[in-house]
Amino acid sequence: MKHNHKELLFSISLIIFAILQPCILAAASHGNTKANSSFLRRRQLLQDHDNHVDPTFQFPNSHLKNAYVALQAWKHAILYDPYNYTSDWVGPDVCNYTRVFCASAPYDSSLIVVAGIDLNHGSIVGPLPEELDLLVDLTLLHVNSNRFWGTVPSTFDQLKLFYELDLNNNFFSGKFPDVLLQLPSLKYLDIRYNEFEGPLPKELFDLSLDAIFVNNNNFQLEIPDNIDNSPVTVMVLANNHFRGCLPAGIANMSKTLTELIIMNNNLSSCIPMEIGNLINLTVLDISYNTLKGHLPELFGELKSLEQLNIAHNMLVGSIPESICSIRSHKDNVCLPDYEK
């Protein structure tokens, strides 16, 4: 009887282990870093696609072979290409594909890689496939004025050399693509005229960007108060649904900021008097908001200003005399209605 009891306990232990085994394995795999998971996914992706690469194709290096895999995946994802931009995307010579540009890798001048893709104004319909992360040497991607839709692939975090991204005038949607916050080389970001929504992440203004264009989307809530962390020269946030204050910290961007356009939002409160610190500003458009109060006297310190539009707000009082000193470009100055 005692022997049977031990056998019963052993059997129960086996059953419990069988039940818990998936959980144990899941817990063990949880230790894998995101980088490891991404590496495994990419390796599997390459293995899957290798089965479909013509074995007679010869590639000068593995980077161009991976580029072939990525570009074929993109071509197959495209639903409509009215100008036949991708019609010659066939064969192993990816450097001769239309609107695909090759160059020497920045880390090895002897290595030829796909460095840029420009599909601007193609009216192309389709999504961006995850396989684009195989283009690890890509520095610029221009797809403005097409009909691409969906979200920006999370796999873009592999594009560590990415310098310039133009998704302007498409149908991309969803929250701000957080994957774009993980691109250490990014300098130029243009996602205007899409259907992105929700708040702008604070981390956007911690990036070393030269230009930010997020206008004509459905972004909302407040403009992050760390906006002055950004070293941009041009920032366009117009035609969204931002509300709340115009952050006072914006005055701390005097060393770099030359153009600031936040027209047609729901900004309220007063114009920060410190805005006069933006001595390099050439364009300022904060029209069509609900900004209140008086115009700061320090507006007259904006000596570099060439275009000014502060009309269609709820400003009160008279025009400060100091503003007259910046009106040498009078045709490009639009003041509130109470000037009349």
Buried (B, 14 or more C-beta within 10 A) or exposed (E): EEEEEEEEEEEEEEEEEEEEEEEEEEEEEEEEEEEEEBEEBBEEBBEEBEEEBEEEEEBBBEBBBBBBBBBBBBBEBBEEBEEEBBEEBEEBBBBEBEBBBBBEBEEEEEBBBBBBBBBBBBEBBBBBBBBBBBBBBBBBBBBBBBBBBBBBBBBBBBBEBBBBBBBBBBEBBEEBBEBBBBBEEBBBBBBBBBEBBEBBBEBBBEBEBBBBBBBBBEBBEEBBBBBBBBBBBBBBBBBBEBBBBBBBBBBBBBEBBBBBBBBBBEBBBBBBBBBBBBEBBBBBBBBBBBBBBBBBEBBBBBEEBBBBBBBBBEBEEEBBEBBEBBBEEEEEBBBBEEEE
